[in-house]
Amino acid sequence: MSDAPNSPEELFRTFFLPLYPEDAKKDLARARAEDANPAKNPHVLAHLGEAADVFARSLPLALGLSAAETEALHLDVSDASVHRLGALLTPERVERLRGLGVPGTADSAVFNVVVHGAAYVGACIVRNHGGTWGVRRPLWESVVHLASRAGEGDLPVFHWWLKALASGGDGGTLGDRYRAHVEVPCARPEELPVIAPPDRKLPKLAKVRYDAFYKYLRANLPELRDVGEHFPSPERFEELAFKSLSFQLVGEGRMLVVWGPSASGLHAFWLTKAGFEKAAFWPADAFPEPLIRAKDDGKLEVVLARERATSSFELLWWGP
């Protein structure tokens, strides 16, 4: 396990591990797997709710937010509030937190923000998506059990926080994890309006330029009148230097997947009738050329090679 400065491991060992019960320190795997509230005592769950409330009240002061920033953050236990929260956790603010209080004690700002923040994010999953708490000891290690179209699992919200605060983590934000593990699996994309009949033939665009892309859409998908304000700008589109673009209507025509290989890998964009919804990128070798294809069960399969080893994985049709 790496203890590089400001990595998830370093944050855990510096700010949290000293406060674990001795038996949990000796066997972290057991502590993280064992139900600490088998009798479903409501008073234990109430503590998690209280921790979420403490977080909403105390975070602005911990981060040094202005009155305007606090109002804009609006921690109302909504999905959107998790994304607003994630955007605030900049390296500069994380550094501020590290300097407040004594590391390894309950006075540390990092400790208090994360343990209460884990309760807050968990509360958002419970309230908005029917998740249920799986209590652990210590309480901040508690997970949220979520059943969705992607299956069932326990979401380690405390560890999401460690990764979000770490400059040595995998680069994802708190909002990224919430979207990938909660919002996407629990989405109801079948309620989206149909863009076009799903059996419409959409040829590959071999010579890719921004103006050619727009002409292609007008000719082949006139129902899609706008790609939305968050679609890549003309400058960014040209920088990506697509070798080609392929188009696939999915979800009975409710979404358009646009994907294409570039020099560095495979880019994909999901559009609804309202325009851009999300994007994804996977590093890949140039040969064999990476691709995305629709499967009979409605899912998408991504096939690519990295360092000459070919692999594939599945996505829900409404994306990662």
C-alpha positions as CSV (number, residue, x, y, z in Angstrom):
1,M,0.0,0.0,0.0
2,S,1.4,3.4,-1.1
3,D,1.8,6.2,1.4
4,A,2.7,8.8,-1.1
5,P,2.0,12.4,0.1
6,N,-1.7,13.2,-0.1
7,S,-2.6,9.8,-1.5
8,P,-5.8,8.0,-0.2
9,E,-3.5,5.7,1.8
10,E,-1.6,8.6,3.4
11,L,-4.8,10.4,4.2
12,F,-6.2,7.3,5.9
13,R,-3.1,6.5,7.9
14,T,-2.5,10.1,9.0
15,F,-6.0,11.4,9.8
16,F,-8.2,8.3,10.5
17,L,-6.3,5.1,11.5
18,P,-5.2,6.4,14.9
19,L,-8.9,6.8,15.9
20,Y,-9.9,3.3,15.0
21,P,-10.7,0.8,17.8
22,E,-7.7,-1.5,18.4
23,D,-9.5,-4.6,17.1
24,A,-10.5,-2.8,13.9
25,K,-6.9,-1.7,13.4
26,K,-5.7,-5.3,13.6
27,D,-8.3,-6.6,11.1
28,L,-9.6,-3.8,8.8
29,A,-11.1,-6.2,6.3
30,R,-13.3,-7.8,9.0
31,A,-14.3,-4.4,10.4
32,R,-15.4,-3.3,6.9
33,A,-17.4,-6.4,6.2
34,E,-19.1,-7.1,9.6
35,D,-22.6,-5.7,10.3
36,A,-22.3,-3.5,13.4
37,N,-26.0,-3.1,13.8
38,P,-27.6,-6.5,13.1
39,A,-30.6,-5.7,15.3
40,K,-31.3,-2.6,13.1
41,N,-31.4,-0.3,16.1
42,P,-32.9,3.0,14.8
43,H,-30.9,5.0,17.3
44,V,-27.7,4.0,15.5
45,L,-29.1,5.1,12.1
46,A,-30.2,8.3,13.7
47,H,-26.6,9.1,14.5
48,L,-25.8,8.9,10.8
49,G,-28.6,11.3,10.1
50,E,-27.3,13.7,12.7
51,A,-23.8,13.5,11.2
52,A,-25.2,14.5,7.8
53,D,-27.0,17.5,9.4
54,V,-23.7,18.5,11.1
55,F,-21.9,18.3,7.8
56,A,-24.4,20.6,6.0
57,R,-24.1,23.2,8.8
58,S,-20.3,23.1,9.4
59,L,-18.8,22.6,5.9
60,P,-19.0,26.3,4.8
61,L,-16.9,27.4,7.8
62,A,-14.4,24.5,7.4
63,L,-13.8,25.4,3.7
64,G,-13.8,29.2,4.4
65,L,-16.8,29.8,2.0
66,S,-18.3,33.3,1.6
67,A,-22.0,33.9,2.2
68,A,-22.6,33.8,-1.6
69,E,-20.6,30.5,-2.0
70,T,-22.5,29.0,0.9
71,E,-25.9,29.9,-0.6
72,A,-24.8,28.5,-4.0
73,L,-23.6,25.2,-2.4
74,H,-27.1,24.6,-1.0
75,L,-26.7,21.2,0.7
76,D,-30.3,20.1,0.4
77,V,-29.6,16.3,0.3
78,S,-30.2,16.2,-3.4
79,D,-28.2,14.5,-6.1
80,A,-27.2,17.9,-7.5
81,S,-25.8,18.9,-4.2
82,V,-23.2,16.1,-4.3
83,H,-22.0,17.5,-7.6
84,R,-21.8,21.0,-6.3
85,L,-19.9,19.7,-3.3
86,G,-17.5,17.8,-5.4
87,A,-16.6,20.9,-7.4
88,L,-15.6,22.7,-4.2
89,L,-13.0,20.1,-3.1
90,T,-10.1,21.8,-4.9
91,P,-6.5,21.1,-4.0
92,E,-6.3,24.5,-2.4
93,R,-9.2,23.8,-0.1
94,V,-7.9,20.3,0.7
95,E,-4.6,21.9,1.8
96,R,-6.6,24.3,4.0
97,L,-8.3,21.4,5.7
98,R,-5.0,19.6,6.3
99,G,-3.7,22.6,8.2
100,L,-6.7,22.8,10.6
101,G,-6.5,20.8,13.8
102,V,-4.1,18.0,14.8
103,P,-3.8,15.1,12.4
104,G,-4.9,11.8,13.9
105,T,-7.3,13.4,16.4
106,A,-11.0,14.2,16.4
107,D,-10.1,17.9,16.2
108,S,-8.7,17.5,12.7
109,A,-10.7,19.3,10.0
110,V,-10.0,16.5,7.5
111,F,-11.4,14.0,9.9
112,N,-14.5,15.9,10.7
113,V,-15.3,16.9,7.1
114,V,-14.8,13.4,5.8
115,V,-16.7,11.4,8.5
116,H,-19.7,13.8,8.4
117,G,-19.4,14.1,4.6
118,A,-19.6,10.3,4.2
119,A,-22.9,10.4,6.2
120,Y,-24.2,13.2,4.0
121,V,-23.4,11.5,0.7
122,G,-24.9,8.3,2.1
123,A,-28.0,10.2,3.1
124,C,-28.4,11.4,-0.5
125,I,-28.3,7.8,-1.7
126,V,-30.8,6.7,0.9
127,R,-33.3,9.5,0.3
128,N,-33.1,9.8,-3.4
129,H,-32.5,6.2,-4.5
130,G,-33.8,3.8,-1.9
131,G,-30.4,2.9,-0.5
132,T,-30.1,1.3,3.0
133,W,-27.4,1.8,5.5
134,G,-25.0,-1.0,6.4
135,V,-23.6,0.0,9.7
136,R,-19.9,-0.6,10.4
137,R,-17.5,0.1,13.3
138,P,-16.3,2.8,13.4
139,L,-19.4,4.4,12.1
140,W,-17.8,6.4,9.3
141,E,-16.9,3.1,7.6
142,S,-20.6,2.5,7.1
143,V,-21.7,1.6,3.6
144,V,-24.9,2.1,1.6
145,H,-26.5,-0.9,0.1
146,L,-28.0,-0.1,-3.3
147,A,-30.1,-2.2,-5.6
148,S,-30.2,-0.9,-9.2
149,R,-30.3,-2.1,-12.8
150,A,-26.6,-2.7,-12.6
151,G,-27.1,-5.1,-9.7
152,E,-26.7,-4.9,-6.0
153,G,-23.7,-3.7,-3.9
154,D,-22.4,-1.9,-0.9
155,L,-21.2,1.6,-1.7
156,P,-18.1,2.7,0.4
157,V,-18.9,6.4,0.6
158,F,-16.1,7.0,3.2
159,H,-13.5,5.7,0.7
160,W,-15.0,7.9,-2.1
161,W,-14.1,10.8,0.1
162,L,-10.5,9.7,0.6
163,K,-10.1,9.3,-3.1
164,A,-11.8,12.7,-3.9
165,L,-9.4,14.5,-1.5
166,A,-6.3,12.8,-2.7
167,S,-4.1,14.4,-5.3
168,G,-2.5,10.9,-5.7
169,G,-5.9,9.2,-6.3
170,D,-7.3,8.1,-9.6
171,G,-8.4,11.6,-10.7
172,G,-12.1,11.2,-10.1
173,T,-14.2,13.6,-8.2
174,L,-16.9,12.9,-5.6
175,G,-19.5,13.8,-8.2
176,D,-17.9,11.4,-10.7
177,R,-18.3,8.5,-8.3
178,Y,-21.8,9.4,-7.4
179,R,-22.8,9.6,-11.0
180,A,-21.1,6.3,-12.0
181,H,-22.3,4.3,-9.0
182,V,-25.6,5.9,-8.1
183,E,-27.2,8.1,-10.8
184,V,-26.4,6.1,-13.9
185,P,-27.4,2.7,-12.5
186,C,-30.6,4.2,-11.0
187,A,-31.5,6.4,-14.0
188,R,-34.8,6.0,-15.8
189,P,-33.7,6.7,-19.4
190,E,-36.8,4.9,-20.8
191,E,-38.6,8.1,-20.0
192,L,-36.5,10.1,-22.4
193,P,-38.2,11.2,-25.6
194,V,-37.4,9.2,-28.8
195,I,-34.9,11.0,-31.1
196,A,-35.6,8.8,-34.1
197,P,-36.6,5.2,-35.0
198,P,-33.9,2.8,-33.7
199,D,-33.6,1.0,-37.0
200,R,-32.5,4.1,-38.9
201,K,-29.3,3.4,-40.8
202,L,-26.5,5.8,-39.8
203,P,-23.4,5.5,-41.9
204,K,-19.9,6.1,-40.6
205,L,-18.4,9.6,-41.1
206,A,-15.0,8.9,-42.6
207,K,-13.6,12.5,-43.0
208,V,-14.2,14.2,-39.7
209,R,-14.4,18.0,-39.4
210,Y,-16.7,20.0,-37.2
211,D,-18.7,21.4,-40.1
212,A,-18.9,18.0,-41.7
213,F,-20.3,16.6,-38.4
214,Y,-23.1,19.2,-38.3
215,K,-23.9,18.5,-41.9
216,Y,-24.1,14.8,-41.2
217,L,-26.6,15.4,-38.3
218,R,-28.8,17.6,-40.5
219,A,-28.8,15.0,-43.2
220,N,-29.2,11.9,-41.1
221,L,-30.8,13.0,-37.8
222,P,-32.7,16.2,-38.5
223,E,-34.8,15.5,-35.3
224,L,-31.6,16.3,-33.3
225,R,-31.7,20.1,-33.7
226,D,-29.0,21.0,-31.2
227,V,-26.0,19.1,-29.6
228,G,-26.2,21.3,-26.5
229,E,-23.9,23.8,-24.9
230,H,-21.7,21.2,-23.3
231,F,-20.8,19.3,-26.4
232,P,-17.1,19.9,-27.3
233,S,-16.4,23.3,-28.9
234,P,-15.2,23.5,-32.5
235,E,-11.7,24.0,-31.3
236,R,-11.8,21.0,-28.9
237,F,-13.4,18.9,-31.6
238,E,-10.6,19.6,-34.0
239,E,-8.0,18.9,-31.3
240,L,-9.4,15.4,-30.8
241,A,-8.5,14.6,-34.4
242,F,-10.9,11.8,-34.9
243,K,-10.0,9.2,-37.5
244,S,-13.7,8.5,-38.1
245,L,-17.0,8.8,-36.2
246,S,-19.7,6.2,-35.9
247,F,-23.3,6.7,-34.8
248,Q,-25.6,4.3,-33.0
249,L,-29.2,4.9,-31.8
250,V,-29.8,3.0,-28.5
251,G,-32.6,2.6,-26.0
252,E,-35.2,2.3,-28.7
253,G,-34.0,5.5,-30.3
254,R,-33.9,7.6,-27.0
255,M,-30.1,8.2,-27.1
256,L,-27.5,8.6,-29.8
257,V,-24.0,7.3,-29.1
258,V,-21.3,9.0,-31.2
259,W,-17.9,7.3,-30.9
260,G,-14.6,7.5,-32.7
261,P,-10.9,6.6,-32.4
262,S,-8.3,9.3,-32.0
263,A,-4.5,9.0,-31.7
264,S,-4.7,8.4,-28.0
265,G,-7.8,6.2,-27.7
266,L,-11.5,5.9,-28.0
267,H,-13.9,8.8,-27.3
268,A,-17.7,8.4,-26.9
269,F,-20.5,10.9,-26.5
270,W,-24.1,10.3,-25.5
271,L,-26.8,12.7,-26.7
272,T,-30.5,12.9,-25.9
273,K,-33.1,14.9,-27.9
274,A,-32.1,17.8,-25.7
275,G,-28.4,17.5,-26.7
276,F,-25.2,16.5,-25.0
277,E,-25.6,14.2,-21.9
278,K,-22.1,12.8,-21.1
279,A,-18.8,11.7,-22.5
280,A,-16.2,9.0,-21.9
281,F,-12.7,8.3,-23.0
282,W,-10.6,5.1,-22.8
283,P,-6.9,5.0,-23.7
284,A,-6.3,2.4,-26.5
285,D,-3.9,1.2,-29.1
286,A,-4.4,2.4,-32.6
287,F,-4.6,-1.2,-33.9
288,P,-6.8,-3.0,-33.8
289,E,-9.1,0.0,-34.0
290,P,-11.3,0.3,-30.9
291,L,-15.1,0.1,-31.3
292,I,-18.4,0.2,-29.5
293,R,-21.3,-2.1,-30.5
294,A,-24.8,-2.6,-29.4
295,K,-25.7,-6.0,-27.9
296,D,-29.0,-7.9,-28.2
297,D,-29.7,-7.4,-24.5
298,G,-29.6,-3.6,-25.0
299,K,-26.2,-3.1,-23.4
300,L,-23.1,-1.7,-25.2
301,E,-19.9,-3.5,-25.6
302,V,-16.6,-1.6,-25.7
303,V,-13.8,-3.5,-27.4
304,L,-10.2,-2.1,-27.4
305,A,-6.6,-3.1,-27.1
306,R,-3.9,-1.7,-24.7
307,E,-0.3,-2.7,-25.1
308,R,-1.4,-5.3,-27.7
309,A,-3.8,-7.1,-25.3
310,T,-7.4,-6.9,-26.5
311,S,-10.2,-6.7,-24.0
312,S,-13.9,-5.9,-23.8
313,F,-16.4,-4.7,-21.2
314,E,-20.1,-3.8,-21.1
315,L,-21.9,-0.5,-20.4
316,L,-25.5,0.3,-19.8
317,W,-26.9,1.8,-23.0
318,W,-27.2,5.2,-21.3
319,G,-23.5,5.3,-20.7
320,P,-21.0,5.2,-17.8
